[in-house]
Amino acid sequence: MRYALLFDYPTYFCILLWRFLREGPTNTWTILTADVSADSVLTRGPYSKVEFIYTYNFEGKRRSGSYELLFVSEDAARECAQFFVKGSHVRVRVKPQSPDESVIRRADLPPY
């Protein structure tokens, strides 16, 4: 078990680094309100993951995306999952030149 944790922390760090690099250029993207389309899913493992799917309208077309939040604590993940239920809303940033590309920035999420 200890070796699995040593492997998973670098993986966790890489995911966070990728998210940071991806969110960086989104400052100028269009900000919209999206609807959470289904209750969030909690996945347990060496770290816990909360994932939800959202939909938004851009230029008259309905589009969708997904977002993952990673937690070391399963309790924190469970608490977070309660905020992202079907019908709730989140802020998304949409790339105007490629409106199927959207990002939810961690800073745009409500505090949980």
C-alpha positions as CSV (number, residue, x, y, z in Angstrom):
1,M,0.0,0.0,0.0
2,R,2.8,2.4,0.8
3,Y,4.3,2.0,-2.7
4,A,0.9,2.8,-4.3
5,L,0.7,6.0,-2.4
6,L,4.3,7.0,-3.5
7,F,3.2,6.4,-7.1
8,D,-0.1,8.3,-6.8
9,Y,1.2,11.5,-5.3
10,P,3.3,12.3,-8.3
11,T,0.3,11.5,-10.5
12,Y,-1.9,13.8,-8.4
13,F,0.7,16.6,-8.7
14,C,0.9,16.2,-12.5
15,I,-2.9,16.5,-12.7
16,L,-2.8,19.7,-10.7
17,L,0.0,21.1,-12.8
18,W,-1.8,20.2,-16.0
19,R,-4.9,22.0,-14.7
20,F,-2.9,25.1,-13.7
21,L,-1.4,25.3,-17.2
22,R,-4.7,24.7,-18.9
23,E,-6.6,27.4,-16.8
24,G,-3.9,30.0,-17.4
25,P,-4.9,31.3,-20.9
26,T,-8.6,31.4,-20.1
27,N,-8.7,34.9,-18.7
28,T,-10.1,36.3,-21.9
29,W,-12.6,33.6,-22.6
30,T,-16.3,34.2,-22.4
31,I,-17.8,33.5,-19.0
32,L,-21.1,31.7,-18.9
33,T,-23.4,30.0,-16.4
34,A,-23.6,26.2,-17.0
35,D,-26.1,23.7,-15.6
36,V,-24.8,20.6,-13.8
37,S,-26.6,17.9,-15.8
38,A,-26.4,15.0,-13.4
39,D,-25.4,14.5,-9.8
40,S,-21.7,14.4,-9.3
41,V,-19.9,11.0,-9.0
42,L,-17.5,10.2,-6.2
43,T,-14.7,7.8,-7.0
44,R,-12.6,6.4,-4.1
45,G,-9.0,5.3,-4.4
46,P,-5.6,6.5,-3.2
47,Y,-7.2,9.9,-3.6
48,S,-10.9,10.7,-4.1
49,K,-12.3,12.2,-7.2
50,V,-15.5,14.2,-7.7
51,E,-16.6,14.4,-11.3
52,F,-19.6,16.1,-12.8
53,I,-21.0,16.9,-16.3
54,Y,-22.3,20.3,-17.2
55,T,-24.1,21.9,-20.2
56,Y,-24.1,25.4,-21.5
57,N,-25.5,27.4,-24.4
58,F,-23.1,29.3,-26.7
59,E,-24.2,30.9,-30.0
60,G,-27.6,29.1,-29.9
61,K,-26.1,25.6,-29.5
62,R,-26.2,23.4,-26.5
63,R,-22.7,22.1,-25.5
64,S,-21.3,20.0,-22.7
65,G,-18.1,19.4,-20.7
66,S,-17.0,17.7,-17.6
67,Y,-14.9,18.6,-14.5
68,E,-12.9,16.7,-11.9
69,L,-11.9,17.7,-8.4
70,L,-9.3,15.7,-6.6
71,F,-9.0,15.2,-2.9
72,V,-6.7,13.4,-0.5
73,S,-9.5,13.1,2.0
74,E,-12.6,11.1,1.1
75,D,-14.7,13.1,3.7
76,A,-13.8,16.4,1.9
77,A,-14.7,14.8,-1.5
78,R,-18.0,13.6,-0.1
79,E,-18.8,17.1,1.3
80,C,-17.9,18.7,-2.0
81,A,-20.0,16.3,-4.1
82,Q,-23.1,17.6,-2.3
83,F,-22.7,21.0,-4.0
84,F,-22.7,19.7,-7.6
85,V,-26.1,18.1,-8.0
86,K,-28.3,18.1,-11.0
87,G,-29.8,21.5,-11.6
88,S,-27.1,23.4,-9.8
89,H,-25.0,26.0,-11.6
90,V,-21.3,26.6,-12.2
91,R,-19.3,29.3,-14.0
92,V,-17.6,28.1,-17.2
93,R,-15.2,29.8,-19.5
94,V,-15.7,29.1,-23.2
95,K,-13.1,29.7,-25.9
96,P,-14.9,31.9,-28.4
97,Q,-12.9,30.6,-31.4
98,S,-13.6,27.0,-30.4
99,P,-16.9,27.0,-28.3
100,D,-16.8,23.3,-27.7
101,E,-13.8,23.9,-25.5
102,S,-14.7,25.0,-22.0
103,V,-12.9,25.2,-18.7
104,I,-14.1,25.5,-15.1
105,R,-11.4,27.3,-13.1
106,R,-11.1,26.3,-9.5
107,A,-11.3,30.0,-8.5
108,D,-14.7,30.2,-10.3
109,L,-16.2,27.5,-8.2
110,P,-18.3,28.3,-5.1
111,P,-16.6,27.7,-1.8
112,Y,-17.5,24.3,-0.4
